[in-house]
Amino acid sequence: KSYVDNPGKPVTWSLAFGVHAALTSVLEVNHVLPEIVGTSKSVFDNYFVQATNAAQLSLNEKSSNINSSAVWKHNLSMISFLENFGLPVFDDLSLWNPLCAGTSISVLNFFGNIEGGCAIIDCQAQLRIVMYLYHGLIINGIIGEGDIPLLQILYNGFKKCKALWQGSLPKRGELVKMFWISFGMGLSDSKQMSENARLLARGGRLPSDGLFAQGVRLCRGRRMQPIEPAEISTSFRRVCERDFHDVVDKYHTPEQKKNSRGTEQYTVAVRTNDTLDHLEDEIQLHAINFIPAAYHLEQCVCSISRVLGWEGLLKSFKRDNNTDMRQGVAILFAQHLLGALDFAANPLNHTFQNVPGLIALSPSPKIVTGAAHFLQSYFERVPPQNMLWFQALDSGDDTKVEVIR
Protein backbone atom coordinates (compact mmCIF):
# COMPACT_ATOMS: atom_id res chain seq x y z
CA LYS A 1 0.00 0.00 0.00
CA SER A 2 2.87 2.36 0.74
CA TYR A 3 4.05 2.03 -2.90
CA VAL A 4 0.59 2.68 -4.32
CA ASP A 5 0.18 5.78 -2.15
CA ASN A 6 3.59 7.06 -3.27
CA PRO A 7 4.25 6.04 -6.91
CA GLY A 8 7.61 7.83 -6.96
CA LYS A 9 9.01 5.70 -4.15
CA PRO A 10 11.68 3.20 -5.32
CA VAL A 11 10.51 -0.41 -5.39
CA THR A 12 12.54 -2.63 -3.08
CA TRP A 13 14.01 -5.96 -4.14
CA SER A 14 11.79 -7.72 -1.56
CA LEU A 15 8.60 -6.42 -3.18
CA ALA A 16 9.88 -7.16 -6.70
CA PHE A 17 10.80 -10.68 -5.61
CA GLY A 18 7.41 -11.17 -3.91
CA VAL A 19 5.50 -10.18 -7.07
CA HIS A 20 7.78 -12.44 -9.13
CA ALA A 21 7.15 -15.35 -6.71
CA ALA A 22 3.37 -14.83 -6.88
CA LEU A 23 3.33 -14.78 -10.68
CA THR A 24 5.62 -17.80 -10.84
CA SER A 25 3.30 -19.72 -8.49
CA VAL A 26 0.40 -19.08 -10.87
CA LEU A 27 2.38 -20.51 -13.77
CA GLU A 28 3.74 -23.46 -11.79
CA VAL A 29 0.32 -24.46 -10.48
CA ASN A 30 -1.52 -23.90 -13.74
CA HIS A 31 -1.13 -27.45 -15.09
CA VAL A 32 -2.57 -29.07 -11.94
CA LEU A 33 -5.11 -26.35 -11.19
CA PRO A 34 -8.18 -28.28 -12.45
CA GLU A 35 -7.36 -31.22 -10.14
CA ILE A 36 -6.75 -28.94 -7.15
CA VAL A 37 -9.95 -26.98 -7.77
CA GLY A 38 -11.88 -30.23 -8.21
CA THR A 39 -10.63 -31.57 -4.87
CA SER A 40 -11.42 -28.25 -3.19
CA LYS A 41 -14.98 -28.30 -4.56
CA SER A 42 -15.44 -31.87 -3.31
CA VAL A 43 -14.16 -30.90 0.15
CA PHE A 44 -16.48 -27.88 0.24
CA ASP A 45 -19.54 -29.91 -0.82
CA ASN A 46 -18.63 -32.77 1.51
CA TYR A 47 -18.92 -30.48 4.53
CA PHE A 48 -22.59 -29.76 3.83
CA VAL A 49 -23.44 -33.37 2.95
CA GLN A 50 -22.10 -34.44 6.35
CA ALA A 51 -23.92 -31.59 8.13
CA THR A 52 -27.23 -32.40 6.44
CA ASN A 53 -26.93 -36.11 7.25
CA ALA A 54 -26.18 -35.37 10.90
CA ALA A 55 -29.14 -32.97 11.18
CA GLN A 56 -31.45 -35.65 9.72
CA LEU A 57 -30.10 -38.37 12.02
CA SER A 58 -30.58 -36.15 15.07
CA LEU A 59 -34.35 -36.26 14.51
CA ASN A 60 -34.34 -39.99 15.36
CA GLU A 61 -33.10 -39.58 18.96
CA LYS A 62 -36.29 -39.10 20.98
CA SER A 63 -34.53 -38.68 24.33
CA SER A 64 -32.58 -35.64 23.09
CA ASN A 65 -33.70 -32.03 23.03
CA ILE A 66 -31.01 -30.98 20.57
CA ASN A 67 -33.53 -30.01 17.89
CA SER A 68 -35.30 -27.75 20.38
CA SER A 69 -32.06 -25.94 21.16
CA ALA A 70 -32.02 -22.37 19.88
CA VAL A 71 -28.22 -22.56 19.62
CA TRP A 72 -28.41 -25.66 17.42
CA LYS A 73 -31.12 -24.27 15.15
CA HIS A 74 -29.65 -20.76 14.76
CA ASN A 75 -26.06 -21.80 14.09
CA LEU A 76 -27.03 -24.70 11.85
CA SER A 77 -29.04 -22.27 9.73
CA MET A 78 -26.21 -19.72 9.69
CA ILE A 79 -23.59 -22.29 8.65
CA SER A 80 -25.91 -23.80 6.02
CA PHE A 81 -26.17 -20.38 4.36
CA LEU A 82 -22.47 -20.59 3.51
CA GLU A 83 -23.27 -23.39 1.05
CA ASN A 84 -24.32 -20.61 -1.33
CA PHE A 85 -20.63 -19.86 -1.88
CA GLY A 86 -20.49 -23.10 -3.85
CA LEU A 87 -23.18 -22.07 -6.34
CA PRO A 88 -22.20 -21.86 -10.04
CA VAL A 89 -22.48 -18.06 -9.91
CA PHE A 90 -19.21 -18.11 -7.93
CA ASP A 91 -16.12 -19.02 -9.93
CA ASP A 92 -14.51 -22.27 -8.79
CA LEU A 93 -11.28 -20.35 -8.27
CA SER A 94 -12.94 -18.68 -5.30
CA LEU A 95 -12.67 -22.08 -3.60
CA TRP A 96 -8.97 -22.41 -4.33
CA ASN A 97 -6.45 -20.40 -6.31
CA PRO A 98 -2.67 -20.07 -6.03
CA LEU A 99 -2.81 -16.56 -4.60
CA CYS A 100 -5.45 -16.71 -1.88
CA ALA A 101 -5.54 -20.51 -1.42
CA GLY A 102 -9.28 -20.66 -1.04
CA THR A 103 -11.41 -17.73 0.09
CA SER A 104 -14.63 -19.74 0.36
CA ILE A 105 -13.06 -22.69 2.14
CA SER A 106 -11.37 -20.31 4.60
CA VAL A 107 -14.71 -18.62 5.35
CA LEU A 108 -16.39 -22.00 5.83
CA ASN A 109 -13.57 -23.28 8.03
CA PHE A 110 -13.04 -20.30 10.34
CA PHE A 111 -16.43 -18.56 10.41
CA GLY A 112 -18.66 -21.58 9.87
CA ASN A 113 -17.02 -24.65 11.34
CA ILE A 114 -14.83 -23.16 14.08
CA GLU A 115 -16.82 -20.13 15.25
CA GLY A 116 -20.36 -21.41 14.62
CA GLY A 117 -19.32 -24.96 15.43
CA CYS A 118 -17.97 -24.04 18.88
CA ALA A 119 -21.54 -23.16 19.88
CA ILE A 120 -23.10 -26.20 18.22
CA ILE A 121 -20.71 -28.87 19.51
CA ASP A 122 -21.65 -28.22 23.15
CA CYS A 123 -25.22 -26.97 22.76
CA GLN A 124 -26.48 -29.73 25.12
CA ALA A 125 -23.29 -29.89 27.22
CA GLN A 126 -22.53 -33.09 25.30
CA LEU A 127 -18.89 -32.13 24.67
CA ARG A 128 -18.28 -31.38 28.37
CA ILE A 129 -19.82 -34.67 29.48
CA VAL A 130 -17.91 -36.84 26.99
CA MET A 131 -14.61 -35.00 27.47
CA TYR A 132 -14.79 -35.35 31.27
CA LEU A 133 -15.61 -39.05 30.90
CA TYR A 134 -12.74 -39.56 28.44
CA HIS A 135 -10.32 -37.62 30.65
CA GLY A 136 -11.43 -39.52 33.74
CA LEU A 137 -10.84 -42.85 32.04
CA ILE A 138 -7.38 -41.72 30.89
CA ILE A 139 -6.13 -40.48 34.26
CA ASN A 140 -7.32 -43.72 35.89
CA GLY A 141 -5.36 -45.76 33.33
CA ILE A 142 -8.50 -47.47 32.06
CA ILE A 143 -7.88 -46.36 28.49
CA GLY A 144 -4.82 -44.73 26.96
CA GLU A 145 -4.53 -41.48 25.05
CA GLY A 146 -5.14 -42.28 21.40
CA ASP A 147 -7.21 -45.42 22.05
CA ILE A 148 -10.26 -43.63 20.61
CA PRO A 149 -8.82 -41.60 17.69
CA LEU A 150 -11.84 -39.36 16.97
CA LEU A 151 -12.19 -38.42 20.64
CA GLN A 152 -8.44 -37.89 20.91
CA ILE A 153 -8.60 -35.21 18.20
CA LEU A 154 -11.27 -33.36 20.19
CA TYR A 155 -9.41 -33.95 23.48
CA ASN A 156 -6.20 -32.48 22.05
CA GLY A 157 -8.06 -29.60 20.40
CA PHE A 158 -10.00 -28.57 23.51
CA LYS A 159 -7.28 -29.08 26.15
CA LYS A 160 -6.76 -25.31 26.48
CA CYS A 161 -10.47 -24.47 26.53
CA LYS A 162 -11.22 -22.50 29.71
CA ALA A 163 -14.97 -23.12 29.40
CA LEU A 164 -14.37 -26.86 29.81
CA TRP A 165 -11.45 -27.08 32.19
CA GLN A 166 -11.14 -23.64 33.85
CA GLY A 167 -7.37 -23.90 33.45
CA SER A 168 -5.21 -27.02 33.69
CA LEU A 169 -6.74 -30.48 33.27
CA PRO A 170 -8.23 -31.80 36.54
CA LYS A 171 -6.49 -34.51 38.53
CA ARG A 172 -8.14 -37.43 40.28
CA GLY A 173 -10.10 -35.98 43.18
CA GLU A 174 -10.98 -32.84 41.19
CA LEU A 175 -13.17 -34.27 38.41
CA VAL A 176 -16.60 -33.76 39.99
CA LYS A 177 -15.80 -30.30 41.35
CA MET A 178 -14.38 -29.04 38.06
CA PHE A 179 -17.22 -30.58 36.05
CA TRP A 180 -19.81 -28.70 38.08
CA ILE A 181 -17.84 -25.47 37.77
CA SER A 182 -17.73 -25.95 33.99
CA PHE A 183 -21.47 -26.68 34.13
CA GLY A 184 -22.02 -23.21 35.58
CA MET A 185 -22.23 -23.94 39.30
CA GLY A 186 -20.44 -21.77 41.87
CA LEU A 187 -17.23 -22.90 43.57
CA SER A 188 -18.75 -23.48 47.02
CA ASP A 189 -21.68 -25.50 45.65
CA SER A 190 -19.33 -27.46 43.36
CA LYS A 191 -17.21 -28.44 46.35
CA GLN A 192 -20.34 -29.57 48.17
CA MET A 193 -21.42 -31.74 45.21
CA SER A 194 -17.90 -33.17 45.02
CA GLU A 195 -17.92 -34.07 48.71
CA ASN A 196 -21.29 -35.79 48.33
CA ALA A 197 -19.95 -37.76 45.35
CA ARG A 198 -16.93 -38.79 47.44
CA LEU A 199 -19.17 -40.10 50.22
CA LEU A 200 -21.33 -42.03 47.73
CA ALA A 201 -18.27 -43.56 46.04
CA ARG A 202 -17.00 -44.72 49.44
CA GLY A 203 -20.32 -46.44 50.27
CA GLY A 204 -22.18 -43.57 51.92
CA ARG A 205 -25.91 -42.95 51.60
CA LEU A 206 -27.79 -40.54 49.39
CA PRO A 207 -28.71 -37.12 50.82
CA SER A 208 -32.01 -37.24 52.69
CA ASP A 209 -33.76 -35.26 49.95
CA GLY A 210 -33.06 -37.95 47.33
CA LEU A 211 -31.17 -38.56 44.13
CA PHE A 212 -31.80 -35.27 42.30
CA ALA A 213 -33.05 -32.63 44.75
CA GLN A 214 -29.69 -31.29 45.88
CA GLY A 215 -28.35 -31.05 42.32
CA VAL A 216 -31.49 -29.25 41.14
CA ARG A 217 -31.33 -26.81 44.05
CA LEU A 218 -27.65 -25.99 43.60
CA CYS A 219 -27.98 -25.69 39.81
CA ARG A 220 -30.49 -22.85 40.05
CA GLY A 221 -29.08 -19.70 38.49
CA ARG A 222 -26.04 -21.47 37.03
CA ARG A 223 -24.46 -19.89 33.93
CA MET A 224 -22.29 -21.99 31.64
CA GLN A 225 -19.34 -20.23 30.05
CA PRO A 226 -19.51 -20.51 26.25
CA ILE A 227 -16.60 -21.96 24.30
CA GLU A 228 -14.55 -19.25 22.64
CA PRO A 229 -13.05 -20.31 19.28
CA ALA A 230 -9.87 -18.30 19.97
CA GLU A 231 -9.19 -20.59 22.96
CA ILE A 232 -9.00 -23.72 20.82
CA SER A 233 -7.47 -22.29 17.64
CA THR A 234 -4.56 -19.87 17.56
CA SER A 235 -4.84 -19.67 13.76
CA PHE A 236 -8.46 -18.47 14.25
CA ARG A 237 -7.19 -15.82 16.65
CA ARG A 238 -4.59 -14.72 14.10
CA VAL A 239 -6.86 -14.67 11.03
CA CYS A 240 -10.23 -13.61 12.45
CA GLU A 241 -9.31 -11.50 15.48
CA ARG A 242 -6.06 -10.09 14.07
CA ASP A 243 -4.37 -10.93 17.37
CA PHE A 244 -0.60 -11.26 16.88
CA HIS A 245 0.60 -10.20 20.31
CA ASP A 246 2.34 -13.52 21.00
CA VAL A 247 3.82 -14.42 17.61
CA VAL A 248 7.19 -16.17 17.64
CA ASP A 249 9.86 -15.68 14.98
CA LYS A 250 11.41 -19.10 14.41
CA TYR A 251 12.92 -18.56 10.99
CA HIS A 252 15.02 -15.36 10.84
CA THR A 253 18.66 -15.44 11.89
CA PRO A 254 19.82 -13.03 14.62
CA GLU A 255 21.45 -10.87 11.93
CA GLN A 256 18.23 -10.78 9.86
CA LYS A 257 16.23 -9.85 12.94
CA LYS A 258 18.66 -7.03 13.74
CA ASN A 259 18.48 -5.60 10.22
CA SER A 260 14.75 -6.10 9.57
CA ARG A 261 12.91 -5.86 12.90
CA GLY A 262 10.29 -3.12 12.79
CA THR A 263 9.91 -3.08 8.99
CA GLU A 264 6.59 -3.88 7.39
CA GLN A 265 8.01 -6.80 5.42
CA TYR A 266 9.50 -8.37 8.55
CA THR A 267 6.23 -8.03 10.47
CA VAL A 268 4.20 -9.61 7.66
CA ALA A 269 6.69 -12.47 7.28
CA VAL A 270 6.73 -13.30 11.01
CA ARG A 271 2.95 -13.12 11.34
CA THR A 272 2.40 -15.23 8.23
CA ASN A 273 4.87 -17.92 9.26
CA ASP A 274 3.48 -18.08 12.79
CA THR A 275 -0.11 -18.38 11.53
CA LEU A 276 0.82 -21.14 9.08
CA ASP A 277 2.70 -23.04 11.80
CA HIS A 278 -0.32 -22.98 14.09
CA LEU A 279 -2.67 -23.94 11.27
CA GLU A 280 -0.56 -27.01 10.54
CA ASP A 281 -0.44 -27.90 14.26
CA GLU A 282 -4.25 -27.63 14.45
CA ILE A 283 -5.07 -29.21 11.10
CA GLN A 284 -6.66 -32.34 12.61
CA LEU A 285 -9.07 -30.24 14.66
CA HIS A 286 -9.94 -28.15 11.59
CA ALA A 287 -10.69 -31.39 9.74
CA ILE A 288 -13.41 -32.30 12.27
CA ASN A 289 -16.84 -31.24 11.06
CA PHE A 290 -18.31 -29.84 14.28
CA ILE A 291 -21.94 -30.47 13.23
CA PRO A 292 -21.79 -34.28 12.96
CA ALA A 293 -19.37 -34.21 15.92
CA ALA A 294 -22.10 -32.51 17.97
CA TYR A 295 -24.62 -35.13 16.83
CA HIS A 296 -22.39 -38.10 17.68
CA LEU A 297 -21.42 -36.68 21.07
CA GLU A 298 -25.11 -36.11 21.84
CA GLN A 299 -26.01 -39.60 20.64
CA CYS A 300 -23.26 -41.02 22.84
CA VAL A 301 -24.58 -39.24 25.95
CA CYS A 302 -28.15 -40.42 25.29
CA SER A 303 -26.97 -43.98 24.66
CA ILE A 304 -24.85 -44.13 27.83
CA SER A 305 -27.97 -43.13 29.78
CA ARG A 306 -29.73 -46.16 28.30
CA VAL A 307 -26.77 -48.51 28.78
CA LEU A 308 -26.57 -47.59 32.48
CA GLY A 309 -30.35 -47.87 32.94
CA TRP A 310 -31.07 -44.21 33.70
CA GLU A 311 -34.03 -43.69 31.34
CA GLY A 312 -36.80 -44.31 33.86
CA LEU A 313 -35.19 -42.08 36.47
CA LEU A 314 -34.69 -39.30 33.93
CA LYS A 315 -38.33 -39.39 32.84
CA SER A 316 -39.45 -39.06 36.45
CA PHE A 317 -36.87 -36.29 36.93
CA LYS A 318 -38.35 -34.32 34.04
CA ARG A 319 -41.91 -34.87 35.28
CA ASP A 320 -41.21 -33.98 38.91
CA ASN A 321 -38.91 -31.00 38.31
CA ASN A 322 -40.33 -29.55 35.09
CA THR A 323 -36.83 -28.92 33.82
CA ASP A 324 -34.57 -30.07 31.02
CA MET A 325 -33.71 -33.78 31.19
CA ARG A 326 -30.06 -33.00 30.44
CA GLN A 327 -29.73 -31.50 33.91
CA GLY A 328 -30.80 -34.86 35.32
CA VAL A 329 -28.23 -36.60 33.11
CA ALA A 330 -25.54 -34.24 34.43
CA ILE A 331 -26.46 -35.05 38.05
CA LEU A 332 -26.35 -38.82 37.54
CA PHE A 333 -23.21 -38.56 35.43
CA ALA A 334 -21.25 -36.34 37.83
CA GLN A 335 -22.36 -37.80 41.15
CA HIS A 336 -22.11 -41.48 40.25
CA LEU A 337 -20.09 -42.16 37.10
CA LEU A 338 -17.60 -39.31 37.44
CA GLY A 339 -17.69 -39.73 41.22
CA ALA A 340 -16.51 -43.33 40.84
CA LEU A 341 -13.64 -42.22 38.59
CA ASP A 342 -12.79 -39.50 41.07
CA PHE A 343 -13.00 -41.28 44.42
CA ALA A 344 -13.62 -45.05 44.18
CA ALA A 345 -10.80 -47.25 45.46
CA ASN A 346 -11.14 -49.48 42.37
CA PRO A 347 -13.15 -47.62 39.69
CA LEU A 348 -13.36 -50.57 37.27
CA ASN A 349 -15.05 -52.80 39.87
CA HIS A 350 -17.15 -50.03 41.40
CA THR A 351 -20.89 -50.69 41.64
CA PHE A 352 -23.80 -48.49 42.69
CA GLN A 353 -23.87 -48.50 46.47
CA ASN A 354 -26.79 -47.51 48.67
CA VAL A 355 -28.70 -46.21 45.65
CA PRO A 356 -31.51 -48.76 45.23
CA GLY A 357 -33.05 -47.05 42.20
CA LEU A 358 -29.84 -47.27 40.20
CA ILE A 359 -29.01 -50.79 41.35
CA ALA A 360 -32.43 -52.08 40.27
CA LEU A 361 -32.42 -50.39 36.88
CA SER A 362 -28.84 -50.75 35.72
CA PRO A 363 -28.09 -53.65 33.34
CA SER A 364 -24.40 -52.87 33.91
CA PRO A 365 -23.76 -52.91 37.67
CA LYS A 366 -20.08 -52.05 37.18
CA ILE A 367 -20.73 -48.49 36.11
CA VAL A 368 -17.24 -47.46 34.95
CA THR A 369 -16.61 -50.71 33.07
CA GLY A 370 -19.94 -50.41 31.26
CA ALA A 371 -19.37 -46.76 30.32
CA ALA A 372 -15.77 -47.37 29.15
CA HIS A 373 -16.71 -50.33 26.97
CA PHE A 374 -19.61 -48.45 25.46
CA LEU A 375 -17.58 -45.30 24.77
CA GLN A 376 -14.96 -47.28 22.88
CA SER A 377 -17.42 -49.42 20.95
CA TYR A 378 -19.58 -46.43 19.98
CA PHE A 379 -16.79 -44.34 18.46
CA GLU A 380 -15.19 -47.40 16.84
CA ARG A 381 -18.44 -47.74 14.87
CA VAL A 382 -18.48 -44.09 13.74
CA PRO A 383 -16.94 -44.03 10.24
CA PRO A 384 -14.29 -41.28 10.03
CA GLN A 385 -15.88 -40.07 6.78
CA ASN A 386 -18.96 -39.09 8.81
CA MET A 387 -17.03 -36.62 10.98
CA LEU A 388 -13.95 -35.53 9.00
CA TRP A 389 -14.75 -33.28 6.05
CA PHE A 390 -11.21 -33.59 4.72
CA GLN A 391 -8.13 -35.59 5.57
CA ALA A 392 -4.74 -33.95 6.03
CA LEU A 393 -2.11 -36.24 4.56
CA ASP A 394 1.45 -35.80 5.76
CA SER A 395 3.77 -35.70 2.76
CA GLY A 396 7.32 -34.79 3.77
CA ASP A 397 7.44 -31.09 4.49
CA ASP A 398 4.08 -30.47 2.86
CA THR A 399 0.49 -31.12 3.88
CA LYS A 400 -1.97 -32.41 1.31
CA VAL A 401 -5.74 -32.35 1.64
CA GLU A 402 -8.11 -35.00 0.33
CA VAL A 403 -11.78 -35.80 0.71
CA ILE A 404 -12.46 -38.86 2.83
CA ARG A 405 -14.79 -41.22 0.95
N, C-alpha and C positions, 0 to 999 in steps of 0.2 A: 504494500500500500504506500510505503514511503516513496517508492520510485514513481508510482502513478501520480502522486500528489506533487512531485517535483521532477518533471521530465528531464531537466538539465543535469540531474545528479548522475554521476558516473555509475555504471552497473558493475557490481562486484563480481569476482570470479565465482563466488558461492552461489549467487543467484543465477548466473549464466549456466553453471553446471547443473543446478537444480532443474531449470527449464529443459536443458538437454536430456537429463535423466528421465524426466516425465515423458518427453516426446519419444525417447528411445523405448520406454516401457510400453507405450502404445503400439509401436511397431513390433516389438518382441512378442507381445501377447496376441497380436492380431490373428495369427494362424490357429490359435487354440481358443479364441474368444467364443465361437459358437458353443463349444463343449462346456466352457466355464459358465456361460450365461444359462445354458440348458440345465446344468446342475443347480445353479442358484435359483432358477425358477422352480425346480422340483423341491428344493429345500423350503422355499417360501410357501408353496402350495401345501407341502406336507404338514407344516405347522397347523394350518387351519383344518385339514382333514383330521388330524389327531384331536384338536380342540373340539370339533363337532362331534366326533365319536364319543369323547369323554362326557360331553354335555348330555348326549342321548342316553348313555349308560347310567348316568347319575339319576335318571328318572325311575330306574328300576329298584333303587334302594329305598324301601318304604320306611325304614327306621331312621333315615337321615332327613334333616331339615335344610340341606344345602341349597335346594332349589327355592327355598323361601328366604334365603339370605340376600339382603339388599346388596351386600358387598359382592357376592357371587354374580348376581344378575347384572349389576351396573358395570363391573369390570369386564365381564364376559362380553357384554354388548360393545363396550368401548374397544376392546382388543379386536373383536370380530370386524369392526369398521375398517381396520387397517388392511383387511383383505382386498379392499378396493384398489390399493396400490399395485395389485397384480393384474388389474384389468388391461385389456389390449390398448386402451387409450394411453397408457403409460408405456414408454419404450422399454424393452427388456434390459437395455443398458442401465436403466435406473436401478435394477436389481444388483447388477455387478458391472463395473467397468474399471479399467486399469488405473484411473485417477482417483476415484472416490471409493472404490472397492465395495460398493453396494449401499446406496442411500436407503433404499426401501428395506433391505434386510437389517440395516443398523437401526432404523426406526422401530421395526418390529421387535428386534432383540432387546434394545434398551428401554424404549417407552412401553411397548406392549408386554413382552414376556417378563422382563425384570421388574419394572415399576408396577405395572398392573398386576403381574403375577404374584408379587410379594403380598398383595392384599388377598388374592384368591387362594393361595396355597395354604393359608391358615384361617380361612373365613369361619371355620367351625372349631378352631383350636386343634385341628387334626394334625398339623405339623408338630405343635408343641407336645402333644400326647405321644406320637410315634417317636419323636426325637428323644424324649426323656426315657421312654421304654428302651430304645436302642442303646442309649448311653448307659442306662442302668445295667443292661445285660453285658455290655463291654467291660465296665469297671468291676463287675463281679466275676469276670473271666468265663462267662457262660457262652459267649460268642466272641470272636475276634474281629478287630477292625478289618473291613474288606470282605467279611463272610457274606454280606448281603450287598452286592455292588451298587445297586440303584440307591439304596439307603445311604451307603457310604458317600456317594457323590453329594447328597443333600447334607449329610452330617459334616463333611468337610466344608461345604459352601456356607453353612449357617453357624459354624463354630464361633464366629466373632459377633454374632447377632445379639445385641443387648436385650432385645425384646424377649428372646428365649432364655438366655442364660444370666442376664444381669451382670455380666463380667466373665470371669473364668469359669470353666466347666465345673459343675458340682462334684464333690467327692462323696463317697459312701457316708451316709449320715446326714447329707445335705439335700438329697434328692427331693423329698416331699416338701421341705421348706421352700426350696428354690422353685419347684413347680408351682406352688400356690402363689408365690410372688409374681412369677411370669404370667399366672392366670389372673392377676389383677388384685390379689388380696394384700392387705397391709402386712408389714413385717411381724408385728406382735401376734396377729391372728394366724399368720403362716407358721410361726413357731409353735403356737398352740396346736394346730392341726398336725404338725410334725411330731410333737410329743404324744398325741393321741395315737398316731400311726405306729410309733415306737412301742407303746404299751400293747396295742393289738398284735403286733408282730411277735412280741415276747409272751403271748398267751393271755393278755389282759382282756377285760370285758368291754363291750361297746359302751359309749356314754349312755346315761339313763334316758336321754331323749331319743335314742334310736340311731339307725344307720345313717340317715341323711340330715336330720334336723340341725345339727351343729354346723355342717358344711353350708347348708342353705342360709343359716343365720349369719355366718361370717362372710359369706360371699356377697351379701347385700352391699350395693354401692361400689363394687369392685370395678376397676377400669383397666382393661388390658392395653398394654403398650403396643402400638402397631409396629410391624417390621419395616424398617427403613431400608430401601434398596442400596443406599450408599454404605450401609454397614456390612453387606455381604459381597459387594462388588466395587473394588477400587476403580476399575475401568469405567463403571457407571458414574462414579464420583468425578472422575477426570472429564469424561465426555459430556455428561448431562448437567453437572453442577459447576463445571469449570473450576474445580478445586484442585490446585497443584501445590498446596502448601508443603507437602511432604515428599515431593519427588526426589529421587535419588539418581545421580549421574554415575552410571557404572561403566561408561564407554570412553569418555575423554581422558587423555593422559593429563598428568599434573601440568605440563607445559601448555597443553591446549586449553585447559581450564583457566590458567593464568592469563592467556592472551585473549580468550573469547568471553569469559564470564561477564554478564551484563549486557551483551549484544543480543539483538532480536533473534538472530540465527541460532545462537547458542541456546537461548531459552526455548525456542521451538523444538530444536533437536532433542534436548533433555526431556521435555514434556512428552514428545511423541514417543521416544524410546521407552520411557517409563510406562506410558499408557499401554503400549504394545506388549511389554513384558507382563503387566498385570492381566491383560486380556488373555494371553497364552496360559498364564497360571490358572485362570478361572474358566478356561474353555469348556471343561466338563460340566460345570454348573450352567453355563450359557446354553449348553446343548440340551439340558432338561427343559421340556415343555411344561411350564408350571401349571397349566390347566389340567391335563391328564394326571399330573403328579398330585394335584389337589384332590381329584376324584379317587385315585388309588389309595391315598392316605386316609381319606374319609371312609372308603369302603373297608379298609383294614381295621379302623377303629370300630365300625359297626359290627364287623365280623368277629372281632375279639370279644365284644360284648355278648355275642351269641355263643361263642366257643366256651366262655367262662360261665354261661348260664345266667346272665344278668338281665335278660329281656323282661321277665315278669316283674322284677324289682323296679326297672326303669319305667315301665308303664304305670305302676302304682305311684312312683315318684312324680311323674308328670301329672297324674290325676290329683294327687293330694296337695301338690305345691303350686300347680298352675304356672309352671315355669318350663323353660327349655330343657328337653331331655339330656342335652349335652352336659348340662351342669351336673346332672345325676351321674353320667358317665365319668366325669372328672372326679367326683367324690369317691366312687368305687375304685377308679383307677389309682388315684393318689394314695388313698388310705389303706388299700389292701394290696394291690399289685406292686405299686412303687414302694409302699411301706415294707413289703417283704424284701425287695431288692435293697432297701436302705438299712433295715434293722434286723432281719431274720438271721439267726446263727447259721443256717444252711438254706439259702434261698431256693435252691433247686428242689429240695424235699419239703418246702414249707407248704402247709395246708391251711385252709381257713380255720381259725380257732375261735371258739366262743361267739360265732356268728351263724346261728342256726339257719337263717334264710339263705345264706350263701352256700353253706354246706349241703343243704337239701337240693338246691337248684343246679349246682355246678357239676357238669359231666367230667370236668378235669379237676380233681381235688388238689393236685399239685399245681398251684396257680402259676408260678413262674415257669415251670416246665411246659405247661400247656401254652402259655403266651409266647414263649421263645420258639417252640416248634411251629406254632401257627405263623408267627412273623416271618420266619425263614421260608416256610412252604408257600406263603402267599406271594412274596416278592420273587421267589424263584419261578412262579407261574406267570408273572407279568412279563410279556415279551418286551425287550428293550425298544423295539420299533414303535411301541405304544406310548413311550414316554420321552424318547430322544428324537428331536426333530432333525438333527443332523449328527454325524459322527465325526469327531476330530481324529484324523489318522496321523500318527507321528511318522514323519518321513525325514530322518536326518535332522537338519537344522530347520526344516520347514514344517508347517502344519497344513494338511490337506483337509478338505471338508467333503463329505459325501452324505447322500441320503441313505438312511437305514431302511431297507426293504424287508 
